Amino acid sequence: MKPHYSVVLGLSLVCAMALVSGCRRTTSEHGAPDASFSESSVAKVPTAPLFATGQPGALVAPSASASDSDQTRRRIETRNPVVLDDAAKAKATQYLGALSRARRATVKKDYVAAEKYFTTCLELLPNDARALAERGYARLLQDKLDEAEVDFKLAEANAAQSLLRQQILFNQMQIAKKRGDEKRASELEKRVAALKAGRHVEAGLSCEIEVTREAQMPQRFDTLAEVWAAAIRAHSKDNKPTDFSLGEEPVTADISEAELWKRLTHNAPRGDGAFSFSTTISWGSAGHVFFARKGKYYLHAGLGEWQNGRCPSGNSEPVVSGGKGAEPLNITYEGATNNIRYVCEYPNQKTADCDGGDEGVPVQSYCSWGGIERTTLILDAVTLETLVAVSGGVSTDYKRFLGNQPEVAFELEFQPTQMVITGCGKRRVEPYQLLVP
């Protein structure tokens, strides 16, 4: 479930293992990510916050610690090339072959065949942003606007590279124009322009900050069993309740309210408060926050997802802060996007990235980082509704996938009647009106 609001304050690009999406990833409505290319298992590594609280209401980049360095080292190891076994090599060969045939069909304007071959790619590597974006384009050129839109939305959620995201947004704009929705087309055109303008931050990087305003009330429940049921529905509608666990242990149908409280709140004393938790299934996890108020429960569900696999991507568990003084009540979570890529051997004995042609034989895979995001939802402390979302993120183009981790600083300063957002070479002021309890 994609959150209505996201303050994405992007930072550094690293193949992070528990940092995004806005995150922008929405797996629950489209099935689990494929694990068929998982040549090695990857454990989830907790990371230090990308921003730490400095002066009241300010977010600043933290200094590195020994544990941070160790976590970064382990995350970077995830990018190391891994030799493909025979089964993985066969599937990678099939994927690259289908991709090559699909692109040739597109050039020949045989969009029906192109759609078929891109579908084959997605059967081998579900949620692959490139194949989704290019299948969406083939469908757009067939005037299959509804199907193209589904592909573009999922492609955008999974696209790590900024240039690919620009293409996706541009094609979504074409759909809006075909439908006569000039307002939507104008919004998408502005997003494309913002992506292009953000590329001045550093060569190969794009930087975005976006503010969204649309009130959304939390879900209200009388029991924690209802909270749990709503959270797992938000995570995935395709899985049975018995597929989910809370922490390392499953949640049984006969679990008591008292036991569920202990596990959802990490054994906090019973009473009013704000609590974050994650639902977990075999292919990943999703974050949620609920508030306990006078015996009632208020849930904001589906706040980012984590996906397992060869190249893990997604969000850390949400953190709740503020609600007093100048800092409004807010929920923050962080995320990173990583892609699997292949290295091919060519007839001239050259080894390079597989380019989708037929000549190369895939021999290795590696994880390329694509971007990092930070999401902060600003809530009214009385009604608990989300009021404002500020989205900021840093993404990389296709060629900029390795090397040292670039640092991109953002600040979000809360003041009594406004917030000041600094980043991407810009400074902007966003007013708000909060109810104070």
N, C-alpha and C positions, 0 to 999 in steps of 0.2 A: 504494500500500500504506500503510495507516494504521499508524503506529507504536504499539506497545503502551503506551509511556510518553510523556507529554508534560508538561514543566514549562512552562507558558505564562505568562510574566510579561508581561502586557500593559502598554502604555505610553501612547502618544499616538495619536490618530486622524488619519491623514493618508492621502491617496491614494498610498501608498508604492508604489514600483515594484520593490523587491527586498527587502521585509522578510519569518506565519501560520503554526490548523486546526482548527495543528493543526490543526500545523496541522490543520485540520479539513477539508481539501479532499482528495478522493479521486477523481481523474479516471481513473486507469489502468483501473479496472474498468468504466467507463461510457462510454468513448470520448472523443474530443478535444472541447474546447470549440469552440463555433461562432464562425466569423470572418466570418459573412455580414453583420454589422452594423458591420464595421470600416471606418468612413469615413476614418480616417487611420491610418497605421502608427505604432506607438509603440515606441521603442527601450527596451531594458532598461537601467535606470540603477542602478549599484551604490550602496549606501547605507552610511553609517557605522553601526557597531553601536549598537543602542538602549541597551545597557548596556555599560559598560566596567568592567574590574576595578580596584577601589580597594584597600582594605586586603585582606590575604590572605583569600581565600574569600568576599569580599563583592562584590555587583554593585550598581553605583550608576549613576545617570543621568549621561551624559557632558555636558560643556559644548559648546555649539555652536561650530563653526569656520566660516571663510569657505566652505570646500568644502561643509560641511553645509548652509549656507544656500543655496548654489547648487543643491545636489541637491534640497532642499526646494522651491525655486522651480520647478525643472523638474517635480517630481512634482505640484505644485499645478496647473501648466499642463495636466496631463493631465485635470483636472476641468473645464477650460474648455469651454463649450458648442461643439459642432461642428455646422454646418448639414448636414442630411441630404441626400444626393443622391437622385435619383429612385428608384433601386433600393432604397436603405436605407429611404426613406420608405414605399415599397410594402410592404416586409417588416414594418416597424414597425406600419403600419396593420393588416396581417393579424394580427400578434401581439396588438395591443390589442383588435381586434375579437373574436378567439377568446377572449381573457381575459374580456371583457365577457359573451359568450354563455355561457361556462362558469360564471361567477358567478351569472348569472340562473338557469341550470339548477339550480345548487346550492340557491338560495333556493326554487325550485319543487319541490325534493326529487326532481328527475329526475337521479339520480346517474350513470346510464349515459351520458346526454348530456353531463353535466358532465365526466366522465372523458374522453370523446372530444374535447371542445373543449380541455381542458387538455393532452391529448396533442398537439393541433395547435400549441399554444403552444410546447411543448417541441421539436417538429420545427423550429420557426422560431428558437428561442433555447434550445438544449440546456443542461441543468443549471441553468436558471433556478429559483432557490430558491422564489419565490412560487408558480409553476405546479406545481412538484414537491410542495410542501406541500399545496396545495389539491387536486391530483389524489389525493394520498395520503388526504386527508380523504374525498373522494368514494368512494374504494375502501374505506376503513374502514367507511363507512356501508352499503356493499354486502357487508360481511363478507369482503372479499378481503384477509385479514390479511397474507398473505405479500407480496403486491404492494404493499400500503400501507406495509409496513415498509421495503421497498426504497426507495420514494419518500421516506419520512421520513428515512432514513439519509443519502441523497444530498442532500436539502434541508438537513439540519442541517450537512452538510459545506460547503455553499455559502451558508448564511444569514449575512448581515452584520448585520442588525438584531436587537437583543436581543428585542424583542416577538415577532418572527416565530419566533425560536428557542424562546421560551417556549411558543408554540402548538404547535410541532413536538414538543417534549418532552412536553407534555400529551397529545397524541394518541398518541405512542408509549406513554405510560403506559396509555391506554385499551386498546391492543392487548395489553399485558402482562396487564391485568386480565381481558380476554376469554379469554386463554389460561390463566388461573389461576396466572400466575407472579407471586405476591405480592412476592417478593424483588426482581424486576426493577421492578415497579410502584413499590415503595417507594424504590428508588434513583432512579428518574426523578422521583418526587415531590419528593425532596430537591433534585435539580438545578433543578427549576422554582422551588422556594422560594429556593434560593441566587441564582438570577438575579433574582428579585424583590427580595431583600434587598440585592443589590449595586447597586441603582439609586440609593442615597443618595449615591454618590460625587460626582456632579455631575448636574444636571438633564439628562435626555436620554441619560445614559450608564449602562451596567451593567458591573459588575466581578466577576470570578469567580476563585477560586483552588481548584484541585482536586488532591488527592494520590492517586495510584494505585500500588498495589503488586502486582506479578505478575512473577515472574522470566521472562525470555526470553533464551535463549542465541543468540549470533550464528551465522550459517551458516559452516561450516568448509570450506575448499577447499585443494587442493594447487597449483593454478595460477592465475595472474591471468586467463587466458582464462575460467576458471570464474567468477571474481569478476565479470568484465564481463558474462557471460551471465546471471548471477543478478540483477545490477543492472538490466539492461534489462527482464528479465521482471517485476521489481518495479515498474518504471516504467509499462509498458504491455504487456499481453498481446495487444493487438490490432494491434501493429505488428511488422513484420519486422525482424530484426537490422540489415539494411542501411539502415533508416530512421533509426538512431541515430548520433549523433556524440559525440565526447569533445572538449570545447572547440569549436573552429571546424572541426575536421577529422573525417571519418568514420573508423570503425574497420573495417579490412578483415579478411576471414576469415583471411588468412595473416599477420597481424601477429605479430611475434616477442614473446616474453615480455619481453625487454630493452626493446623499444620501448614496450610496453604499460606497463611499470613507469615509464618516463620520463614518459609522458603522464598516468598515474593519480596519480603523486606530484609532478607539477610539477617533474620533473627532480631529485628528491632522490637523495642517495647510496643505494646499495643497502644494506639492513639493516633491523633492527627499528624499528617506529614506528607512528604513527597517521596516516592520510591521508584527506582528504575529496575528493570529486570529484562532478561532475554529469553525468548523461546527458541528452542533448538530442535532441528531435525537433521537427518543424515547429511544433507548437502549444505547446511549453513544455519545461521541464526538471525533473529530480528530483535530490535530493541523497542521497548515500550516504557511509558511512565504513567503511574497512577497516583492520584492524590486521595488521601483519606480525610474526610471532613464530616465530623459529627455522625459517624456511623454509615456514611454514604461514600461511594467510590467513583472517581472521575478519571477516565482513561483517555490518554493520547496514545494511540496504537500505531505500530508500523513505522517507527522513527528510524529508518535506515536498516540495511541488511548486510550480513556477512556471508560470502559464498566460499566454500571450500574448493579444493581442486589443485591442479598443478600450479596455477597462478592465482592465489587467493586474493579476493578483493572485497571491499565493503567497509562497514562502519563499526566503530567502537560502541559500547553501551552508552546510552544517553546519560548526561549529568545535569542535575537541576541545581540552580543557584539563584541568588537575588531575592527580590520580593520585599526588601526593606531599603530605606534610604533612596539614593539616586538610582540604584540598579534595579530595573524591573525584574519580575519573576521570569526566568528564561530556562529553556532546555537546550543543551548543546550536545552535538555528536559530530564526530570527525570520520573522514573516510578517504580511501585511496582506490584508484582504478588501475588494474594490471591486466595485461593481455598476454596470451601465449603466442609465441612466434616460432618459426622453424628455420633451421639452417640447412641448406642443400649443398650437395656436391654436384658439380657440373662436369660435362665431358672433357673440358680443358683442365680438369683437376682443380679448378678454382672452388673455394668454399665461400659461400655468401648467403645472405638472407634469401629464402625462397621468394621468387617474384610472381608466383602464380602461373608460370609457364610450364611446359611439358618436359623441358630438358633436365631440370634438376631432380636429384633424388634426396628426399629429406633424411637427415642423419642425426640431427639434434633438435632439441627445443629449448627455449629459454623464456623468461618472463620479462616483458618490457613494461616499465612504469609509464603511466600516461597522465596522471594528475592527482591532485589532492584537494579535498574540499572540507569545509567546516560549516556545519549547519546549526544555527541558533534560532529557536522559536521564541518570540517574545510574547508573554502571556499577561493577561489582566489578573492581578492577584486575588480579586474578589470573585469574578465569574469563571476564571481559569480558561477562558477562551483565548485562542491564538489571535493576535492582533496584527503583528508585523513580522515579516521575514526578510532578512537581508541575505542575499546569496553572493558569495564570492568564491572563486576557485582559480586554480592555476592548472593548465593542461599543456601538453607538449605536442609538437607536430610529429609526424611519423619518423623522421630521421633522428630526433633527439630522444633516444630511449635509454642510453647508458651514460656513464660518467659520474662526476661528483654531484652530490645533492645540492641543487641551487636553493638559496634561502630567499623567500619572498615575505616581507613583513606586512602585516595588517594590524590595524587597531580598531577596536569598536569601543567607543567611550560613551557610557550612559550618563545623561544629565537629567534633571528633574522633568523637563518637558520635551527633550529631544535626544537623539543619539548622533554622534559624529563618527562617520566611517572614513577611515583613511587607508588607502591601498590602491594598487594598480596605477600608481602615479596620480591619483585623484583624491580629493577630499569632498565629502558631501554631508549635508546636515539633513536629518529626517526627523520631523516633529512627531510626537505622539501624545495622547492624553490617557493617563492611567487612573484607575480607581485605586485608592490606597485604603487597605483594611484598617 
